[in-house]
Amino acid sequence: MDFGLTEEQKMVQDMARNFAEKEIKPYIEQDEENHYYRREILTKMGELGLLGWSIPEEYGGNGMGWMEAVTALYEIAKVHTSWRLSISGNCWGPAMTINEWGTEEQKQKYIPGLVSGEYVGSFAITEANSGSDVGSMKCFAKDKGDHWEINGSKMWISGGHTSDVGLLYAVTEEGGGPRGISCFIIDYNNTPGVTRIPIHTKVGMWPAPTSELVFENAIVPKENLLGPLNKGFQICMWMLNNTRMGCATGAAALSAAALEGSVNYANERIQFGKPIGKFQMIQQQIAEMKLEDDAAKYLVYRAAWLKENKLPSQQETSMAKLFACQAAVHAANMAMKIYGSYGYSTEYPCGRWLRDAKHFETLEGTSNIHMGIIAGIELGYQPNR
């Protein structure tokens, strides 16, 4: 596997980096302080083709795949990791899943708006009492003949109250467990019976909206069932194997941001008459961060390469996600130490790095879940899909 970038990929990298520096970076402090989500940034991402990875061009895709996607997302997340959620929420979640499992009518109706940024996308799996155990969800969709009637709630849904189009996973066969779940496409702007409640009590990721969704006799058209009835668990696992690349890439990028910031600060901060980077303990911290940062990045690129070549990648995706999460948390913690008292000040990004890094250990599969996936495949208890 050669991870050297082609000229086209370098152009994608430069475009994404310039976009993040121009459109995201100037507003970071303001948006963090106000917990503010800038809808217009998503629109601009769509205009530049940053939401159309691995999507056929006939539905608005950009004609490029996983390697270019990871390269672009890395540059965006390195500036502010909250904005990496837009690619998962629009492209690797709903758009890619509809393209894989949807009817031609569903593809034409929903995918172009998701990849252009006209729609804000989302996917709803987690419930208050159903997190890692997806098969225990209670949100129920009842067949009413000419429509589906949905009752229940979802928690911690990224983009939930800002979403126009999203995927909802709900029970369609009581007592069926994973074999009784189905997937639905929800048009949130035209679905009666849905209440969306913003969640403001988060430790980090403040400009990235998170929500509780409540369904009370919500009416969903029969044609909005995505894929076969009661195959939602299979669809969900397929989708997560894609969206987890967003977590892995975002975590690796955050690790890189903390490393870069620490190196710059260690060369600028003078103590005892010389830069603190000259002291061996600081060098040890920098060396540890560098080792983990490079390893995380290469694991991410390996998983992307496997996906690009349509090879089994579930284990490698979990490895990338798990290790990059660990690298991000460690790098953010080390940065806080290297910056000293200034690291504890909101004048520097160390606090944001640490707050944002911790969410990766939970989102889209806890670290324990990914340990189980990696070990289960290695032990031969499950296939590597």
C-alpha positions as CSV (number, residue, x, y, z in Angstrom):
1,M,0.0,0.0,0.0
2,D,1.5,3.3,-1.1
3,F,0.0,6.3,0.7
4,G,1.8,8.9,-1.2
5,L,-0.7,11.4,-2.5
6,T,-1.3,11.8,-6.2
7,E,-1.4,15.3,-7.8
8,E,-5.2,15.2,-7.8
9,Q,-5.2,14.2,-4.1
10,K,-2.8,17.0,-3.3
11,M,-5.2,19.4,-5.0
12,V,-8.0,18.0,-2.8
13,Q,-5.9,18.4,0.3
14,D,-5.0,22.0,-0.6
15,M,-8.6,22.9,-1.4
16,A,-9.9,21.4,1.9
17,R,-7.1,23.1,3.9
18,N,-7.8,26.5,2.4
19,F,-11.5,26.1,2.9
20,A,-11.0,25.3,6.6
21,E,-8.6,28.1,7.1
22,K,-10.9,30.6,5.4
23,E,-14.4,29.5,6.3
24,I,-14.0,27.8,9.7
25,K,-10.9,29.0,11.6
26,P,-11.9,32.7,11.8
27,Y,-15.1,31.8,13.8
28,I,-13.8,29.0,16.1
29,E,-13.6,31.1,19.3
30,Q,-16.9,32.8,18.7
31,D,-18.7,29.6,17.8
32,E,-17.3,27.7,20.7
33,E,-18.3,30.5,23.1
34,N,-21.9,30.7,21.7
35,H,-22.3,26.9,21.0
36,Y,-23.2,28.1,17.5
37,Y,-23.7,26.0,14.4
38,R,-23.1,27.7,11.1
39,R,-25.5,26.2,8.5
40,E,-23.8,28.1,5.7
41,I,-20.5,26.2,6.2
42,L,-22.3,23.0,5.2
43,T,-23.7,24.7,2.1
44,K,-20.3,25.8,1.1
45,M,-18.9,22.3,1.7
46,G,-21.6,21.0,-0.7
47,E,-20.7,23.6,-3.3
48,L,-17.1,22.5,-3.3
49,G,-18.0,18.8,-3.5
50,L,-16.9,18.0,0.0
51,L,-20.0,16.0,0.7
52,G,-20.0,13.8,-2.4
53,W,-17.3,11.2,-1.7
54,S,-17.9,7.7,-3.1
55,I,-21.3,8.8,-4.4
56,P,-22.1,8.2,-8.2
57,E,-21.9,11.3,-10.2
58,E,-25.4,10.8,-11.6
59,Y,-26.7,11.6,-8.0
60,G,-24.3,14.6,-7.6
61,G,-21.2,12.8,-6.4
62,N,-17.8,14.3,-6.9
63,G,-16.3,11.3,-8.8
64,M,-13.7,10.6,-6.0
65,G,-13.5,8.0,-3.3
66,W,-12.3,7.1,0.1
67,M,-8.6,8.2,-0.1
68,E,-9.6,11.7,-1.3
69,A,-12.3,11.8,1.3
70,V,-10.0,11.0,4.2
71,T,-7.4,13.5,2.9
72,A,-10.0,16.3,2.8
73,L,-11.7,15.5,6.1
74,Y,-8.4,15.3,7.9
75,E,-7.6,18.9,6.9
76,I,-11.0,20.1,8.0
77,A,-11.0,18.3,11.3
78,K,-7.5,19.4,12.0
79,V,-8.7,23.0,12.1
80,H,-12.0,22.2,14.0
81,T,-13.1,18.6,14.6
82,S,-16.7,19.6,15.1
83,W,-17.1,20.1,11.4
84,R,-16.0,16.6,10.5
85,L,-19.5,15.5,11.5
86,S,-21.0,17.1,8.4
87,I,-19.3,14.6,6.1
88,S,-20.5,11.6,8.2
89,G,-24.0,13.2,8.7
90,N,-24.6,13.9,5.0
91,C,-22.3,11.6,2.9
92,W,-21.1,8.5,4.7
93,G,-24.3,8.2,6.6
94,P,-27.6,8.9,4.7
95,A,-26.3,9.4,1.2
96,M,-24.0,6.4,0.9
97,T,-26.5,4.2,2.7
98,I,-29.4,5.2,0.5
99,N,-27.2,4.7,-2.5
100,E,-26.4,1.1,-1.3
101,W,-29.9,0.1,-0.1
102,G,-32.4,2.5,-1.6
103,T,-34.7,2.3,-4.6
104,E,-34.0,4.4,-7.7
105,E,-36.8,6.8,-6.6
106,Q,-35.2,7.2,-3.2
107,K,-31.8,7.8,-4.6
108,Q,-33.0,10.5,-7.0
109,K,-35.1,12.1,-4.3
110,Y,-32.7,12.4,-1.5
111,I,-29.0,11.9,-2.5
112,P,-28.5,15.0,-4.6
113,G,-29.7,17.3,-1.8
114,L,-27.5,15.6,0.8
115,V,-24.3,15.9,-1.3
116,S,-25.0,19.4,-2.5
117,G,-25.6,20.7,1.1
118,E,-29.2,21.7,0.3
119,Y,-30.2,19.2,3.1
120,V,-28.6,18.7,6.5
121,G,-28.4,14.9,7.1
122,S,-28.4,12.7,10.2
123,F,-28.9,9.2,11.4
124,A,-30.7,8.1,14.6
125,I,-29.8,4.9,16.4
126,T,-29.1,5.6,20.1
127,E,-31.8,5.7,22.7
128,A,-31.7,6.7,26.4
129,N,-31.5,3.0,27.4
130,S,-30.0,1.6,24.1
131,G,-26.5,2.6,23.2
132,S,-24.0,-0.1,22.5
133,D,-26.7,-2.7,22.5
134,V,-28.4,-1.6,19.3
135,G,-30.7,-4.6,19.2
136,S,-32.4,-3.5,22.5
137,M,-33.9,-0.3,21.0
138,K,-37.6,0.4,21.8
139,C,-38.6,3.1,19.2
140,F,-41.4,1.3,17.3
141,A,-42.7,1.6,13.8
142,K,-46.2,0.1,13.3
143,D,-47.5,-0.8,9.9
144,K,-50.8,1.1,9.5
145,G,-51.6,-0.1,6.0
146,D,-51.0,3.1,4.0
147,H,-48.3,4.5,6.3
148,W,-45.9,3.8,9.2
149,E,-46.7,5.2,12.7
150,I,-43.7,5.7,14.8
151,N,-43.5,6.1,18.6
152,G,-40.5,6.4,20.8
153,S,-37.4,8.5,21.2
154,K,-33.8,8.8,20.3
155,M,-30.9,10.4,22.2
156,W,-27.6,12.0,21.4
157,I,-28.3,12.4,17.7
158,S,-25.7,14.5,15.9
159,G,-27.5,17.2,13.8
160,G,-30.9,16.0,15.0
161,H,-32.7,19.3,15.4
162,T,-31.0,20.9,12.4
163,S,-31.6,17.9,10.0
164,D,-33.7,18.0,6.9
165,V,-33.3,14.4,6.0
166,G,-32.2,11.5,8.2
167,L,-32.2,7.8,8.7
168,L,-34.2,6.4,11.6
169,Y,-33.7,2.8,12.9
170,A,-36.8,1.5,14.7
171,V,-38.3,-1.8,15.8
172,T,-40.8,-3.3,13.3
173,E,-41.2,-6.7,14.9
174,E,-41.7,-6.9,18.7
175,G,-39.3,-9.3,20.4
176,G,-37.3,-9.8,17.2
177,G,-34.1,-8.1,18.7
178,P,-31.6,-7.3,15.9
179,R,-33.8,-9.3,13.4
180,G,-36.8,-7.1,14.1
181,I,-35.3,-3.6,13.2
182,S,-35.9,-1.6,10.0
183,C,-34.5,1.6,8.6
184,F,-36.6,4.5,7.5
185,I,-35.8,7.8,5.6
186,I,-37.3,10.7,7.5
187,D,-38.2,14.0,5.9
188,Y,-38.1,16.0,9.2
189,N,-39.6,19.2,7.7
190,N,-42.7,17.3,6.5
191,T,-43.3,14.6,9.2
192,P,-46.0,15.4,11.8
193,G,-45.5,14.0,15.3
194,V,-41.8,14.7,15.7
195,T,-40.4,16.9,18.5
196,R,-36.7,17.8,18.3
197,I,-35.0,19.0,21.5
198,P,-31.4,20.5,21.4
199,I,-29.0,19.1,24.0
200,H,-26.8,21.9,25.4
201,T,-25.2,20.0,28.3
202,K,-22.2,18.6,26.4
203,V,-18.6,18.7,27.6
204,G,-17.3,19.5,24.1
205,M,-18.1,19.6,20.4
206,W,-20.1,22.7,21.1
207,P,-20.7,24.0,17.6
208,A,-21.9,20.6,16.5
209,P,-25.6,20.3,17.2
210,T,-26.8,17.3,19.2
211,S,-30.4,16.4,19.9
212,E,-33.1,14.3,21.5
213,L,-35.8,13.2,19.0
214,V,-39.3,12.3,20.2
215,F,-41.8,10.5,17.9
216,E,-45.5,10.6,18.9
217,N,-47.7,8.9,16.4
218,A,-45.3,10.3,13.7
219,I,-46.6,9.5,10.2
220,V,-44.0,8.2,7.7
221,P,-44.9,7.1,4.1
222,K,-44.7,3.4,3.3
223,E,-42.2,4.2,0.5
224,N,-39.8,5.6,3.0
225,L,-38.8,2.2,4.3
226,L,-35.1,1.8,3.3
227,G,-34.1,-1.7,2.2
228,P,-35.9,-4.9,3.2
229,L,-38.2,-5.0,6.2
230,N,-36.5,-6.2,9.4
231,K,-33.0,-5.8,7.8
232,G,-32.3,-2.5,9.6
233,F,-29.7,-4.0,11.9
234,Q,-27.7,-5.2,8.9
235,I,-28.0,-1.8,7.2
236,C,-27.0,-0.1,10.4
237,M,-23.8,-2.1,10.8
238,W,-23.0,-1.6,7.2
239,M,-23.5,2.2,7.6
240,L,-21.4,2.4,10.8
241,N,-18.5,0.7,9.1
242,N,-18.5,3.8,6.9
243,T,-19.3,6.6,9.3
244,R,-16.7,5.3,11.8
245,M,-14.1,6.5,9.3
246,G,-15.2,10.0,10.1
247,C,-14.5,9.3,13.8
248,A,-11.1,7.8,13.0
249,T,-10.1,10.5,10.6
250,G,-11.3,13.3,13.0
251,A,-9.5,11.8,15.9
252,A,-6.2,11.4,13.9
253,A,-6.6,15.0,12.8
254,L,-7.1,16.3,16.3
255,S,-4.0,14.4,17.4
256,A,-2.1,16.1,14.7
257,A,-3.4,19.5,15.7
258,A,-2.4,19.0,19.3
259,L,1.1,17.8,18.2
260,E,1.6,20.7,15.9
261,G,0.5,23.2,18.6
262,S,2.8,21.6,21.2
263,V,5.8,21.7,18.9
264,N,5.3,25.3,18.1
265,Y,4.8,26.2,21.8
266,A,7.8,24.2,22.9
267,N,10.0,26.1,20.5
268,E,8.6,29.5,21.6
269,R,8.3,29.1,25.4
270,I,11.6,30.1,27.1
271,Q,12.5,28.8,30.6
272,F,15.9,28.7,32.2
273,G,17.3,30.6,29.2
274,K,16.2,28.2,26.5
275,P,13.2,26.8,24.7
276,I,11.4,24.2,26.7
277,G,11.7,21.9,23.7
278,K,15.4,21.5,24.6
279,F,14.5,19.7,27.8
280,Q,14.4,15.9,27.7
281,M,11.0,15.4,29.4
282,I,9.3,17.7,26.9
283,Q,11.1,15.8,24.1
284,Q,9.8,12.5,25.5
285,Q,6.3,13.9,25.4
286,I,6.7,15.1,21.9
287,A,8.2,11.8,20.7
288,E,5.3,9.9,22.2
289,M,2.8,12.1,20.5
290,K,4.6,11.9,17.2
291,L,4.7,8.0,17.3
292,E,1.0,7.7,18.1
293,D,0.0,10.4,15.6
294,D,1.8,8.8,12.7
295,A,0.5,5.3,13.6
296,A,-3.1,6.7,13.8
297,K,-2.8,8.4,10.5
298,Y,-1.5,5.3,8.7
299,L,-4.2,3.1,10.3
300,V,-6.8,5.5,8.9
301,Y,-5.3,5.5,5.4
302,R,-5.0,1.7,5.5
303,A,-8.7,1.3,6.3
304,A,-9.6,3.9,3.6
305,W,-7.4,2.0,1.1
306,L,-9.2,-1.2,1.8
307,K,-12.6,0.4,1.4
308,E,-11.4,2.1,-1.9
309,N,-10.5,-1.3,-3.2
310,K,-13.7,-3.0,-1.9
311,L,-11.9,-5.3,0.4
312,P,-13.0,-6.4,4.0
313,S,-12.3,-3.5,6.3
314,Q,-14.4,-3.9,9.5
315,Q,-11.5,-4.9,11.7
316,E,-9.2,-2.3,10.2
317,T,-11.8,0.4,10.6
318,S,-12.3,-0.4,14.3
319,M,-8.5,-0.5,14.7
320,A,-8.2,3.0,13.1
321,K,-11.1,4.4,15.2
322,L,-9.9,2.9,18.5
323,F,-6.2,3.8,18.1
324,A,-6.9,7.3,16.7
325,C,-9.2,8.0,19.7
326,Q,-6.5,7.0,22.1
327,A,-3.9,9.1,20.3
328,A,-6.2,12.1,20.3
329,V,-6.9,11.9,24.0
330,H,-3.2,11.3,24.9
331,A,-2.0,14.2,22.6
332,A,-4.6,16.6,24.0
333,N,-3.6,15.7,27.5
334,M,0.1,16.1,26.7
335,A,-0.5,19.4,25.0
336,M,-2.2,20.7,28.2
337,K,0.9,19.7,30.2
338,I,3.3,21.2,27.7
339,Y,1.5,24.5,27.6
340,G,1.5,24.6,31.4
341,S,-0.8,27.2,33.0
342,Y,-1.6,28.6,29.5
343,G,-2.9,25.3,28.5
344,Y,-5.6,25.7,31.2
345,S,-6.5,29.1,29.8
346,T,-9.3,29.5,27.1
347,E,-6.9,31.8,25.3
348,Y,-5.3,28.6,23.9
349,P,-7.0,25.6,22.2
350,C,-5.8,22.9,24.6
351,G,-9.1,22.9,26.5
352,R,-11.0,22.5,23.3
353,W,-8.7,19.7,22.1
354,L,-9.2,17.8,25.3
355,R,-13.0,18.3,25.5
356,D,-13.4,17.3,21.9
357,A,-11.0,14.3,22.1
358,K,-13.0,12.6,24.8
359,H,-16.2,12.3,22.7
360,F,-14.4,10.0,20.3
361,E,-14.2,7.3,23.0
362,T,-18.0,7.0,23.0
363,L,-19.3,8.0,19.6
364,E,-20.3,5.3,17.1
365,G,-19.1,2.5,19.3
366,T,-17.3,2.8,22.6
367,S,-13.7,1.9,22.9
368,N,-14.8,-1.4,24.5
369,I,-17.1,-2.2,21.6
370,H,-14.2,-1.7,19.1
371,M,-11.9,-3.8,21.3
372,G,-14.5,-6.6,21.0
373,I,-14.8,-6.2,17.2
374,I,-11.1,-6.4,16.7
375,A,-10.6,-9.4,19.0
376,G,-13.7,-11.2,17.7
377,I,-12.5,-11.0,14.2
378,E,-8.9,-12.0,15.1
379,L,-10.2,-15.0,17.1
380,G,-12.3,-16.1,14.2
381,Y,-15.6,-15.6,16.1
382,Q,-17.0,-13.3,13.3
383,P,-15.9,-12.5,9.7
384,N,-14.1,-9.4,8.7
385,R,-16.6,-7.7,6.4
